[in-house]
Amino acid sequence: MLALLLFYWSITCTAQVRQKNRGKEKSAPPAQTHRVEVESSSFDDKHLVHALPDSGLLVISTKRHAVEGKHDFVLTKYSKALKPIWQTSHGHNSNHAFLLLAAEPETLYLLFYRLHDRKVLLYQVNNTLGTVTFSEHTLPPSGITLKEMKALDGQVFLKALEKDNLSLLHLNPSQKEIRALPLTLGLKEDVGEFRVDTLTHAVEVVVAESNGTRSRLQIKRVNSKGEVVGTYFVQPQMEFRSENTLQSARLAPGDTLNKVLVGTFGHRRYTFSKGLFSSSLVGNLRYFDFSKLKHFFEYLSPRKARRMKAKFARREAKGKPVLLRPRLLLHPVMPHPQGYAMVGEIYYPQYKSGPLNLYSSIYGSGQDKQPSEQELIEGYQFTHAIACVFDHEGNLLWDNSFRLKNETYPELVSKVTPGVSSAGNITLVYPEEEYVRYKTLRPNVSISDEEKVEVRLQSDSEKLYASNEEGIIHWYGSNFIAYGFQRIKPAHGQDRTVFYLQSMTFD
């Protein structure tokens, strides 16, 4: 009986997938041109892969179970053809943990954290030759967790978390002490952007501010000396101020006042997202409800999508707000031939005791302290990703979407990796064991969500026995790098266990 039920269940699932993708075009598979293998085991070794500004590729290799004393970490830079350009080996103590990386065209910055005190080591790597200098620095005297690192004109900036408050630190390689900049950034969930604008030579931070009923965004710009060179505020127009709540946002590159700011907004409440907005730094907000996006509901079956659109049309005809309850995890804004591309992932928090009720404690009515929402969340369910293209004035030109696996994850971390081709197509990818799932989005085209490709081996005669720690990063343009560990059986000879890099180029 169980076997029969499983058979009918598989038939039903297959039929639903076919229905969702009926009449949709298929994305072209990627060209897998270049591959490199390094003999390596996931039990012994760890490799971190980073794309560089000059379209090179940096691999940081360390020992996974380092013994006491000194050991080496290895830096290898690869060309676009995945040929080694240089490789250097550096000794350091086992209590030094690699933490963060930032890159400028001429210099790479690697930050190592010393576990037993507040010291960090900064390695400056010449991007052309691979030569290295390093310096030791002291963190401010408080419990600080370093989250992100950026570099600007030879200076290093760190986004740091102290309890639940965010601060910005300035590391001058020529000075011993790392100083906290006198900036108020708010709580950790308030910062939507921390980036470097190489065009205007500024570090930029975007902070969402809300008093529960009204909201605004604060944009701060800091020069390479750590001095504030601009502060801007963006808030809803007066007629929308009590209805629309601005949430997290991302900045596009460009001239200061002509920059496009893209983010999410909610209806009255700060928690849920109703749609996207765009704005310049002097205002001119435009709102785009999720329900009005052409492809927002394509992750549903055609029948469910029609019912959802009809429901919102009825509510709108009655003058009632169209409310959804998703949240959107925003990716950085990407340059696009028509302007800018924004990718975001729709997710829903999953709570420990059903739907969120902040007015009753899951710990019992006898508790005085009500749990925070973060304490109630036990996971994040991702349903689909959306991609929107805006022109340089912030007008929405087109949108599309990519249905995800609809799984729940313990941490709020992005699942897809985006890239933009020279033709303006947007490819979204994510790893799935030995496969890479992908979808190349184009304007006004419904495209299948079911395409996946195996990472190719060196020869068609080889067989893949096992793979683990798979990943994929955006490299440049429409080029990506898939990586991970594989155990491979050749047609003749001994098995081999390798760490691989495999280029993937999409149309």
C-alpha positions, 0 to 999 in steps of 0.5 A: 500500500505504501509503495502504491501511495508513493507512486501516486504521489510522484505522479501528482508531483510530476504533473504539477511541475509540468503544469507550472512549466507548460508553455515556458521557454527553457534557459540555455545551459551554460558553457563549461569551458575551463576547469582546474583540480587540486588534489585535496580532501575535505577532511584535511583542507579548507578552500575559500574562493573569491572573485577579484575586481580585475576578473581574476580569482583568489583561492585561500587554502588552509588546514582544517585541523591545524595543530598547535604552533605555526602552519601555512596558508596558501594564496593562489590567483587564477586567470580567466582561463583558470591558469595560476598567475601566482601562488604564495605560502605564508606561515601563521599561528594556529590561533589565527582564524581567517575572518574577512577579505576586501579587494581593490584593483591593486591590493587585496586585504585579508583579515585574521583574528587572534582568538585569545585577545583583541588583536587582528592581523591585516595582510596586504597582498599585491594583486599583480605579484602576490607579495605580502606585507602584514601588520597587527592591530588592536580592536576597541576595548569592548565586545565587538564582532566583526561582520563585513570589511571594505577597502577604500584608497588603502584604508580599511573599514569594518562593519561591527556588531556590539551586542545588538548595535552596529558601528563602523570601524576605521583601520588605518594600516599605518596605525596600531589602534582601530578606531570606532567612528562617531556614527549612530547606525542603529540596530543590526537589522536596520542596516541595509547597505554597506558599500564602497563607491569607487566612482565618488571615493566614499564608503556608504551606509544606508540605515532604516529608521522607524518610530513604529508609525513613521519611517525614513532612511538615513544615508551616510557617506564617509571618505577614506579618512573616516570623515562624514562627507554627506548625510541624506534622509529619504522619507515617504511623501506626506500623503503616504507617510502614515501608510508606507513604511520604508524598510531596508534599501540598497544604493546603486553606483553613480553621481551622488545626488543622482544615485538610485536607491532601491528597497522595500516598503511595508503597509503601516507596519515595519515587519512585512514587505508590500513592494519595492520603492525607488528614489534618488537621494533627494526624494522622488519616491516611486512605489511598486506593489508586489501584486503589480509585478508581472511575474511575481506569482509565477512560482505558484501553479497557473490556477493558484496564480490566477486566484491570487490575482483575482483576489487582489483585484477584488480588494483593490476595487473595494478600496482595501489595501492589497496585503501580502506577508512576505519579506525580501532579502535584498542583493546589492544593486548590479549595473545593467545595460538599461540602468540597474538590476535588483535581485531579492529573495522572498522568505517567510519566518517560521515561528516556534509556536505557530504564527507570531503573536508578540502580545503573548509569551511562548514561555507562559503567562507568568513571564514578565519578559515577552520574547522578541520576534528573533527569539521566536523564529526557528527558521526561514522558508524561501519561496522564490526570487525576483529580479527587477530592472530599473532605468537611471531615474528609478522607473521599473522597466521589467521584472521576472522571477525564479521559483526556489525549492521552498525549503526552510533554513536555520539562518537568513542567508541568500540562496541564489547568486545573480549575474548580468550578461552584456545583453541584459539577461539576468542569470540566477543560480544555486548549487544542489549537490553535484548539480547547479540549478539555473534560470536566465531571466529576460523581459516579458518571457515566462521561463521554466524553473526546472533547469539544472546541469551537472558540473562536468568532469575532465572526461566523459569516461569518468564517474563521480562517486561523491561530492560535498561542500559545493558552492557557486559564486558570481565571477564577472559578467555572465560568468560564474565559478562552481567549486567543491570537493569531488571523488572521481573514478577514471576509466583507468587508474586510481580514484582521486579526491580533488577540490575543483573550480569550474567556469560556467558561462550563461547567455 
